[in-house]
Amino acid sequence: MTKKELEQWQAVTNSSQYRWVEDHITRLNGRGTLYYTGGGDGCFIRITPEGNLTIGIYEGAFPHIGEACFQVKAERKCSNYNEAFQKACELGGIKFLMDLFSSGQVPQEPIRGMHL
């Protein structure tokens, strides 16, 4: 990882300090979606393509969320991805929705050949 890439990933991680952020790399790798808030240590919501919903905490997201240690606190098997996303929205509330669908997200540029 170059110094520029490190700084970019740190900016993405730091942008989650007070808002929910989607990890675009999880989606690009076909692994569903991962939403997180809290900067280097915080809370996450993960949805698999099959509809498994997990919520919990993470720590050590340096330089990015792919390096964090995740601890699942609750799980729910939903019938599909859409149902799981609906449940995630209910859990996250209006702040979750506003953070995800408002402007101001730091762009995440995938590094060629990097799979998290």
N, C-alpha and C positions, 0 to 999 in steps of 0.2 A: 504494500500500500504506500502510495506516495504521500508526501506532506500535504499536498492539496487535497487528496482524497480523505486523509485523516481529518483535516479541518472541516471538510464538507460533512462527513458523518457525525462529527462532534456537534456541528450546527444543527443537524437534524435531531440528534438526541436531545440537545439542550432546548430545542423548540417544543419538546413535549413536557417541559417543566410544569406548565400551567394549563395545558390543553391536550385533548386526545389527538393522537396522530396514528395514521395507518402505515404499517410497514409495507411499502410497495414491493419489496423483494419477495416477501412471503407469497403475495398474489402472483407475481411473475413466475415464481417457481412452481406454481400449480398446487400450493399447499393451503389454499383457503385464504383467510385474512387474519391479521394480527393487529390489534389496536392497543395502544399503550399511552400512559400518562405518568409523569413524575420525573422525567429526566433520567439520570443514571440509575435510580432506584424508584420503583413505583408499582402501579397496578396494570394488569393487562386483561384483555378479552380476546379469545382466539376462537375462530370458527373454521372447522374443516370443510372441505367440499361435500362430505357426506352428511353434514349437519350436526357434528359434535361441537358443543359449546363448552368452553372452559374459561373460568375466571380465576384470577389469583394475583400474586405479587411477583415482582422480579427484582433482581439487584445485579449490579456490575455491568450495566450496559455501556461499556467503553470499548471501542469508540462508537459502537452502535448496538441496537437491540439484539442483533444476532449473536452477540457475545454474552448476553445476560444469562443468569441462572434463574429459571422459572420455578415457582412453587404453586401448584394448583390448589385452590381452596374449595372450588365447587365445579361440578360437571353436570351436563344435561345432554341427553341424546334426543335430538329433534328429528322430525321426519325428513327434513331436507335443509339445505343451506338457507333458504329464504325464511323458514320458520325460526332457525337459530339466529339469523340476523334480526328478526323482529324481537326476539327475546332479549338480545343484546341491547337493542334500542330502548326497550322497556327498562332494563337494568341501568343503562347509562343515563337515561333521561334526556332532557332538552339540551343540557350542556354537551353531552356526547354528540348528538345530532348537529348542533350548531358548530362545534369544533371541526367535525369531519366535513361538513358541507359549506364552510365559509372559506373565504380566501385567506391568504397569509401563511399557508403551509410552506415550509422550506422544501424546495424540490429535492427529490431523492434520485440520484443518477446511479443506476446499476453499474457495477464495475465489470467489464467484459471478462467472462470466465469465472466470476465469483458466484458461488451458490451458498446461501446461508441456510 
